[in-house]
């Protein structure tokens, strides 16, 4: 999917345990691809998704000839973070329309949320700039209501009665940011279909063939009398499919938003992301609404939301899961959240509307009292076994890598990788830092994580290792047991052992690592937050 955006952008485990494996996969994909393309099940391009207030067409609404006078162009200026270009200050333009003479208008969430300033021009007249403010918004409906300065404006009413297939319709707005007002003609080709996209989750949208383009976001789809039947929302340029949100879908939402209420919203301008293989990564945060739940929780533009309330987000490249969590719990409920912050290469966990603001995820802090997951003088690299199944991030200084498999005494094959500054020293002593990770599908059911952990740690005490912490292990991707050890070999080396089953029961995995310096200890957080087996 390609997306043309009207904004500046295309678009409980214990405290201290690693963030979910899916988050790690998402983070690796972000780093590896330097942000994958934004994708969706259908090749739609983002054009707008807005709605109108309740009621029939009143006597004050304009006729078809007056549609231009009630249609507005909106410019939002602010700092946004683009997945491929990073943060920058820019202006993006979209469309909208007035819904009463007091200056209340409708546009898209993605056009205005997170903007520092909003400017409006009406009817294609660029000589008179009008100030405006956002009253309410919804990222799930990609909808926002704004209020223009002044009053006495012409406005649109809505179509009365059913909206049937073959109804003549006209798409109005300012495509491609051009100040020239444009209308295109078509018919309703499908009266009702779903609207699950990377930027919204809507139950009832209209498919039509009145041509729309980027910049039409928020522009109305009107009938031959100039009454609104829907709000232009998305399109497929190649197939000439065009979509508008059905009049009935948003009536109640707009009534609330014009009163200053948000609807199905935590205050983000977000886009679902997928990697090049079609795997969902999460919801990329382009910008954040000041004072919103997301802002108060500590979410920043450029974050990738990966899980909410234990639910993986953007599984199919849409906002469906994100919005379903809000529909289930309500936008004011306390909601757990996990995210990856590429700017820091760090994982965070916290709550929306709760007492736990976002904090970095750390395993080592539990055992040592200190942790700095960013510490590594030479940075980190991703290493894999020879088959590409076992993946982990390690300090770049651990440059000796062995990705060969091995077979245990029972004949079970393990895929695995070892990395160290000196593999021979790592394998034979406690004087060298490194990590070894092995995973097997064949060993499933033949050994429990507890037994595997015991087999690996039973002799560590004889080497002088002192157990500093042990606990059940559950990172959302693996379930088992872990332990942390200090002063191994009598030389002050710290060690970590994790033995676990995959959460879906598909493989057994074992991780052992040792650290000889403070930098190595800090690096263990990154190791534990990035390992996974991709069978």
C-alpha positions, 0 to 999 in steps of 0.5 A: 500500500502507498499512502498519500497523507494530507498532514506532513506525514505519510503517516502482567509480567513483573517489573523489570522483565523484558518487553514482549517478543513481538515488540522486539521483533518490531524494534528489529524490523524498524532498525533493520529496514530503517523503517519499513513501508507503511502497509495495509491489506488493501492498497488504499491511500489516505484522503480523509475521514470526517463526519457531520452533526445530527439532524436533517438539512435545515433551512439555513444550509446552502444548496448545491451551488453553495457547496464551495462557500461552505468547504474549507482548506486547512493548514496545520503547522507543527513538528511531526516525526516521520518513520523514514525522515525523522522529526521535522517542522512542516505544514500539511493541508487538508479539507473540511466543511462547515456544519453550522453558521457559528463556525463549527467545522469537520476535518480529519484527526490526522490533519490537525492532531499534534499541530501547533497552529491551524489556519483556514481559508474558506471557499478557495479564497486565500486572501482571508486567513481564518484562525481555528482551534480543535474542539475534539478528535478521534484517531479511531474515526480519523475525525476532528471538529474545529471551531473557526473564529467569527460567525455567520458562515454558510454551511452544509446540511445532510442527505435525508433518508437512505443512501443507496447504490447508484446515488449521484455524488460529488466529492468536494475539496482542495486536492493536492494542497491546491487552493483551487476548489475542486469537485468530481462526479460519480455514483455510490458503487457500494452503499456500505463496506468496512473501513479498517485501514492503517489510520482508522477503524470504521464500521460503515463507509461508502465506496464511490467513484467520484475521484479524490486525491490527497488533500481531499481529507475532510472534504464532503461527499454531497448529493445533487442537492448539496447535502452531505452523504459522507466524508471522503476518507480513502482511495486507491488511485490504480483501481479508482476506488474512493471511500467516504465515511457514511453519514450515519457512522459519525453523527453521535461522535460529532455531537460529542466532539463539538462539545469539546469531548474526544471520542475513541481517542488517547490523543495520538496521530498514528499509523499502523506499520508492517514490515516488508514481509507483511508482519504487523509492527505496531502503531507509529506515533506521528504526533501527540495531542498536548494534554491528552492521555498519551501525552500525560503517559509520556508517549512521544512522537516517533514511538512505536506502540506495540501492545495495549492491555496485552493485545498486539497492535497492527497485526494486519497493518490496521488500527483495528486492535488499538481501537478494539481495546478502546471500544472494550475498555473505554478511552478513560480506563487505565490501559497498560501499554508497551512501546519501542522508542527508536530514538533511544533504541529502548523499550518502555512499559506503562499505563494510559490514565494510570499511576504508572507513566512510561518507564524503560524496561530493565531486567538487570535493575532488579538484580543489581539495582542499576541499569543503563540499557543504552550503555555500549561504547561501540554500539550494538549489532544483530547476530543470528545463527547460521540458519537465521532462526535465533536472533539477538542484539549484542555489543559490537565488540562481541565480534566473534560469532558462532552460529552452528547448531548442535544435537543433544544426547537425546538426538534433539537438534538445537539452532543457536548462536554464540557471540563474544570478544573471545569465543574460546575464552567465553566457552572455557572460563569466567573471564570473558563476556559473551552470550549463548542462545539455543532453541529447539522445536524437537525438544518440546515436551522432553524437558521443562524450563525448570529442569533445563534451568536446573541442569545449567545452574546446578554446578555454578555454585561450585564455581563461586557464583552467588545467586542474586535473584531468581524468578518466573520468566514471562516476557509475552513471548517466552514463559519459564524461569531465570536467575542472576548470579554474581562473582562467578569464578571468583573474578567478579563476573555476573551471569544470567540464565534463562530457560523457557518455552515459547508462549505458543509452545512451539520451541524450547529456548535457553540463554546464558550470558556473562558480563565482566565489566559495568558496560557488559552488565548494562549491555545484558538488558539489550541482549535480554530485550532482543533475543527471539527464535523465528521458527 
